[in-house]
Amino acid sequence: MSTSAPRKRPLRAFLSDLVRSPRRIRDAAWRVGLPTSDRARSTFVFGNVFLHLHSVRTHRWSLRWSTTWGLGLAATAAFLVVLASGVLLMFYYKPYPDVAYDSIKDIHFIVPTGRFIRNIHRWSANVMVVAVLAHMARVFYTAAYRRPREFNWLVGMALLVVTLGLSFTGYLLPWDQLAYWAITIGANIAQSPRELTDAFGITPWFDPGGLQRELLLGSDIVGEEALIRFYVLHVMILPLALGALMAVHFWRIRKDGGMTRPWDADQRLGPGHDVYPVFTEAPQKTYQLAAIVRGTSPAVGRGPEHTVPSMPHLFYAELGVLMLTVFACLALSMAWDAPLKELANPAVPENPAKAPWYFLGLQELVAYSAFMGGVGIPAIVLLGLGLIPFLDREEAGTGVWFGGPGGGRLALASLGFGLGAVLAVEAFAIRFGWLREWFPDVPQLAITAVNPGTLLAAVYGAYSLWVVKRYGWARAGATALFTCFLSGFVVLTVIGTYFRGPNWTFYWSPADWPGH
């Protein structure tokens, strides 16, 4: 039996509840009021699905622009722009070879604002790739991969690989000449292990290169199977993988103690406002036992001194980076259109046929040795990057740009050495050729073992070992090697982008290309 009495004037009560419903809906979604106190700010972070990965308070060192330059946030913001613009493009795109190109033309020329949205999607993807690469460089040069952040460095490497895969799979979707032959180049790089299996005569029985190509394309050629496969990877599998890795990445940043900072960050910052005067003779705050016991968490032994509430300080910084990233994507989209060439034609190859810009450095090396340029050297680089946190067990310079022995001078010297070495090797190979031009009958295994790519890697490795011997620190050698490979990547990418013409011949300018 109900004990509640009937409400008087039910119609008036109903109208009153109807008027109050918007406020009640807001209160149901936002269970706290305006974050005007530390308690309300903390509850706001805990109760927000987007902010709960943040710590309640953020150290002032982490909010300095020079600490991270917002590169990780810029990569995240670019991904959000890619995601939003990609969803809009999906309404009009048809992933079938006979209509894919026409649907892109419709988007480009007929759909209102379609060209602009496609431009934003293209440029934000490029901004994301650049931001992820720059973010990894920032993490390395501040030694932010050290204990307890080793696992998060590996997660970051996985994010880089998935980001490149996401951009690469989207490259084929326009189904024009540029996309078709760029993916053909990528498929040939995936097939490059055949260089070794053919040399040993075991390809009919053991063909990992052919397997990689078939897994990538779904067949032996770039056709309908490849387009469907790339579309599913691009719009579903890789975005989900990227989102999951990003969640783990952000979560580990918090669990590992926030952004890396030097041990004397508090002294470097000096006195600040809105910080807690904790652990003094007359504390203004009290702490429960869980705040002072020993344990394995990075937060043990640290109080909230020199910290500010994440809401609004960190939140406003994130919004600022988001606005700058969106502005950059919009500016690029208004200045340059996303390319669209003729309909893909397997019978008319592009000359020069070039991979996406972030693979042009590999394509430059592949021109000398398909296996070493496409598989060997990239595998060595990835393995070396993955081992860095486990080989560098030092602590000096953690959280400081170019910290550790040698500092910025070592990085600058390594940059000069890396640029000089790659330019010298490339100039020699372009001017005088390589083993195949000198000795037409030289075995393929000799070219695989000795080519500009392996020579450059050996020179960089020898320089790194010399730096380790000179400074006596693994960190110094890692700085030298990372800087050398970074400079080599940039130079090879520039050469492949601007100085390679028809038949992959070196030209100082496209104006020097031979006429038809």
Disulfide bonds with the S-S distance in Angstrom:
none
